[in-house]
Amino acid sequence: MLRTIFMIGLFAIGGLFLLKIAFGLFGFALGLFGVLLALAIKVVIIGGLIYLVIRIFSPDTARRLRQKWSGSSY
């Protein structure tokens, strides 16, 4: 009986330890994903602004860029 209680306690402590490790790694991965997502959003915004400026001041260059990257002209 005492051995059974001791083993249940040991498994409970081991399970809590494994959960702490698993959620710690999950938290790190989620944080890394958030940082990369923020960086990607900044790159898209800056690239869009640069393309907008090129499109306003040099439509021919914008058309060539669009043809080069998308393969079609509008």
C-alpha positions as CSV (number, residue, x, y, z in Angstrom):
1,M,0.0,0.0,0.0
2,L,2.8,2.4,0.9
3,R,4.7,1.4,-2.2
4,T,1.6,2.2,-4.4
5,I,1.2,5.6,-2.8
6,F,4.8,6.4,-3.2
7,M,4.8,5.3,-6.9
8,I,1.7,7.5,-7.6
9,G,3.4,10.5,-6.1
10,L,6.6,9.8,-8.0
11,F,4.6,9.6,-11.3
12,A,2.8,12.8,-10.5
13,I,6.0,14.7,-9.8
14,G,7.6,13.3,-13.0
15,G,4.5,14.3,-15.0
16,L,4.6,17.8,-13.6
17,F,8.3,18.0,-14.4
18,L,7.7,16.9,-18.0
19,L,4.8,19.3,-18.4
20,K,7.0,22.1,-17.2
21,I,9.6,21.2,-19.8
22,A,7.1,20.8,-22.6
23,F,5.3,24.1,-22.0
24,G,8.7,25.8,-21.5
25,L,9.8,24.7,-25.0
26,F,6.3,25.6,-26.4
27,G,6.6,29.1,-24.9
28,F,10.0,29.5,-26.5
29,A,8.7,28.4,-29.9
30,L,5.7,30.6,-29.6
31,G,7.9,33.6,-28.7
32,L,10.2,32.9,-31.7
33,F,7.3,32.6,-34.0
34,G,6.0,36.0,-32.8
35,V,9.3,37.7,-33.4
36,L,9.6,36.2,-36.9
37,L,6.0,37.2,-37.6
38,A,6.7,40.8,-36.5
39,L,9.8,40.9,-38.7
40,A,7.9,39.6,-41.7
41,I,5.2,42.2,-41.2
42,K,7.8,45.0,-41.1
43,V,9.5,43.7,-44.3
44,V,6.1,43.6,-46.1
45,I,5.2,47.1,-45.1
46,I,8.6,48.6,-46.0
47,G,8.6,46.7,-49.3
48,G,5.1,47.8,-50.1
49,L,6.0,51.4,-49.4
50,I,9.1,51.2,-51.6
51,Y,7.0,49.7,-54.4
52,L,4.4,52.4,-54.0
53,V,7.0,55.1,-54.3
54,I,8.5,53.4,-57.4
55,R,5.0,53.0,-58.9
56,I,4.2,56.7,-58.4
57,F,7.5,58.1,-59.7
58,S,8.5,55.5,-62.3
59,P,5.6,53.4,-63.6
60,D,7.8,51.8,-66.2
61,T,10.1,50.5,-63.6
62,A,7.2,49.2,-61.5
63,R,5.8,47.4,-64.6
64,R,9.2,45.7,-65.2
65,L,9.4,44.7,-61.5
66,R,5.8,43.3,-61.7
67,Q,6.7,41.3,-64.9
68,K,9.9,40.0,-63.4
69,W,8.3,38.7,-60.1
70,S,4.8,37.8,-61.1
71,G,5.3,37.0,-64.8
72,S,2.3,39.0,-66.0
73,S,1.5,42.6,-66.9
74,Y,-1.7,44.3,-65.8
